[in-house]
Amino acid sequence: MEFTTQAITITKTKASRLPEVDFDNLPFGSVFADHMFICEYRDGAWQDARIVPYGPISLEPSAKVFHYGQEVFEGMKAYKDAQGQTWLFRPLENARRLNKSAARLAIPEVPETLFMEGLKTLLEVDSDWIPTQAGSSLYIRPFIFASGTGFHASPADAYTFIIACAPSGAYFSGKVDVRIEETYSRAANGGVGYAKAGGNYAGQFYPTHLAKEAGFQQVVWTDDNTHEFIEEAGAMNIFIRIGDTLLTSPTSDRILDGITRKSILTLAEAEGIATEVRKIRVSELLEAAANGTLKEMFGAGTAAVVSPISGFGYQGKRYALPELEDSYAAYIKKRITDIQYNRAEDPFGWRYAVGGK
Ligand SMILES: *Cc1c(COP(=O)(O)O)cnc(C)c1O
């Protein structure tokens, strides 16, 4: 099924909220742009693709998303360069991953053309919502949920696909202390950990709350079976630098295939930084901390690009990471954001131009 821009109807808001927004003090993900893209799956097909003012939607209490958590989402960003041109970063990867997640949750896939045309049309309508302040961007949240009704535990017969946007300031969280998880798991073999399914995140909140009570900001997830292998950092992939080698865990049933993660691997390899994609034992981390070869740890994801870790806790002990002048985290963040904002060459073909200026 092909979707064209002409098939998307546009209803613009009569009262833009743009003048109320302080673009110099944007929080992350809690101010929403004027419009959203929405379409519905009914009678076996996606239909009624439209751009409408952002606002409440109406659902029956028996909508299956409320009972069985049948929902998947994506996270991506739009960037504006100094000339006012809008760019996306590897957007087809998000379209494909949304469908991979959807398939796992028995949600009908969204044609890639519908995803891309809906997104591009929305970004053209809300172009003025893409911030130009340094480090700012428009965070984009595409998601699909079961709007079809029924209390029986089976897939719904109707779904809603929405793309909503939130202008966001430079994501600066500072360094975080993490706790290596010894009890809870984020994902299991054969489960839905590789999908961006809403329920995965709900399940993380309580263990993360416990880690916070113990004085950490985030959890490092370990494998569900033995808790001996490092898997992810909160809702980010994880990188560990031992000596001058950058390590990350292989993707699996349990580990999300992050676009930032794979971009970092490609970039590091192109720039002569040694990388190893392999299982990482917690014991290896402890040894490297003891013999001084553990140099850096950081999370990797769209929101922050890289999120440096200052130290970790394990079995009641705390381990501090050194302060580095020439960290891979800072270097990689600069290289990737320079490509995203069109400040540097893009030898990998990652940038994707949207509309005119
Ligand atoms: C979204 C996400 C990531 C990062 O993926 P990106 O494509 O780099 O944003 C990593 N881990 C989990 C669990 C995620 O949900």
The ligand as an SDF file (V2000), in Angstrom:
LIG
                    3D

 15 15  0  0  0  0  0  0  0  0999 V2000
   15.1320    3.3680   22.8220 C   0  0  0  0  0  0  0  0  0  0  0  0
   16.0450    2.5030   23.6300 C   0  0  0  0  0  0  0  0  0  0  0  0
   17.4290    2.4830   23.4460 C   0  0  0  0  0  0  0  0  0  0  0  0
   18.1370    3.4470   22.5350 C   0  0  0  0  0  0  0  0  0  0  0  0
   17.7680    3.3780   21.2040 O   0  0  0  0  0  0  0  0  0  0  0  0
   18.0880    4.5770   20.2160 P   0  0  0  0  0  0  0  0  0  0  0  0
   17.5990    4.0970   18.9100 O   0  0  0  0  0  0  0  0  0  0  0  0
   19.5600    4.7620   20.2290 O   0  0  0  0  0  0  0  0  0  0  0  0
   17.3810    5.7620   20.7440 O   0  0  0  0  0  0  0  0  0  0  0  0
   18.1830    1.5760   24.1600 C   0  0  0  0  0  0  0  0  0  0  0  0
   17.6160    0.7470   25.0510 N   0  0  0  0  0  0  0  0  0  0  0  0
   16.2950    0.7440   25.2780 C   0  0  0  0  0  0  0  0  0  0  0  0
   15.7320   -0.2010   26.2610 C   0  0  0  0  0  0  0  0  0  0  0  0
   15.4700    1.6240   24.5810 C   0  0  0  0  0  0  0  0  0  0  0  0
   14.1690    1.6580   24.8200 O   0  0  0  0  0  0  0  0  0  0  0  0
  1  2  1  0
  2  3  1  0
  2 14  2  0
  3  4  1  0
  3 10  2  0
  4  5  1  0
  5  6  1  0
  6  7  2  0
  6  8  1  0
  6  9  1  0
 10 11  1  0
 11 12  2  0
 12 13  1  0
 12 14  1  0
 14 15  1  0
M  END
$$$$
